[in-house]
Amino acid sequence: MGKILKALFVIIGTLVGAGFASGQEIYIFFYQYGINGLWGIIVSSVLISFVIYKVLDICQMEKVENYKNFLKGFIKNEKYLEIFNTVINLFILITFYIMIAGFGAYFEQEFKINGLIGSCLLAVICYLVFLRDVSGLIKVNQWVVPILIGSLSLIGMYIIDIENIFQMSFYLPKNQSAKWLLDGILYGSYNTILLIPVLITLKKLATNKKEQVSVSILTGIFIIILSVIIFFMLMKVDVAIENLEMPAVYIVSKISKVLEYVYGFIILSSILTTSVSLGTSFLENVAKTKKSYKRYAIFICVSSIMVSNVGFSNLVNLLYPIFGYIGLIQIIGILKR
């Protein structure tokens, strides 16, 4: 498999997590703004693509070896560097917890199985993958992500009502504010926090300008396509969407049992790929030795099970916008380099 595709699949695997595939992120940041939400999707995707290119380029030009080394490029004060590095690592860890909670939430919503069981299952799988370091991350994504993209695209084409797409009443925003632009930027911003540590581990897969441009543009295109598919799927919701943990799953379950199981695979796969990416990023950032890497892996997997009781949608609604603002600081620093 080509280097560009390997990098692309790891990046998509990081971005398309529980919040995305479940429909929660698309609803919170875009759908509530109607047609403006579609513009928001484009804004966020362009921002993500730009940051991917810049980070890959910086990693090659400055021989960046780790995330802390990357931050030194725009945070010169050692004290502030440590604080910002800690905050970012905390965000990555919390988002890892959100993925574990999302896995449990799916089992609880769809199978009426205690969410703790699903969370425990994913935590164990993640631990086994972590033992293989970055090679485990690449291996999981290069097999799972192509299936994930293909399945989501096919289900979207089957569910989306083409006639309804052209009825402008569907696009009238419940939220009339101009906040759609800010939310589009924040969505791209918090995703770049997750991506940058992963991109540093992928620098050997995009070593020249052509490869860097290809990876960034392809990522933007795929994120727009997948986001728009879920956006249009949300039009089929016939209940109070804000009360659903996983609105996209609800839609599919109303149409076909077979599709429900297929989409279940999409949800669980997307959660797996993102949680593995996030966990690997955190471990690469904080572990100094192989021994400490293993200890940290045990810690984050065990603690994730306890935190998962907070609830998936609560975590997404509360934390993602907050960290979006933090991500803006990092983007400003990248623009100055």
Secondary structure, 3 states (H helix, E strand, C coil): CCHHHHHHHHHHHHHCCHHHHCCHHHHHHCHHHCHHHHHHHHHHHHHHHHHHHHHHHHHHHCCCCCHHHHHCCCCCCHHHHHHHHHHHHHHHHHHHHHHHHHHHHHHHHHHCCCHHHHHHHHHHHHHHHHCCHHHHHHHHHHHHHHHHHHHHHHHHHHHCCHHHHCCHHHHCCCCCCCHHHHHHHHHHHHHHHHHHHHHHHCHHHCCCHHHHHHHHHHHHHHHHHHHHHHHHHHHHCCCCHHHCCCHHHHHHHHHCHHHHHHHHHHHHHHHHHHHHHHHHHHHHHHCCCHHHHHHHHHHHHHHHHHHHHHCHHHHHHHHHHHHHHHHHHHHHHHHCC
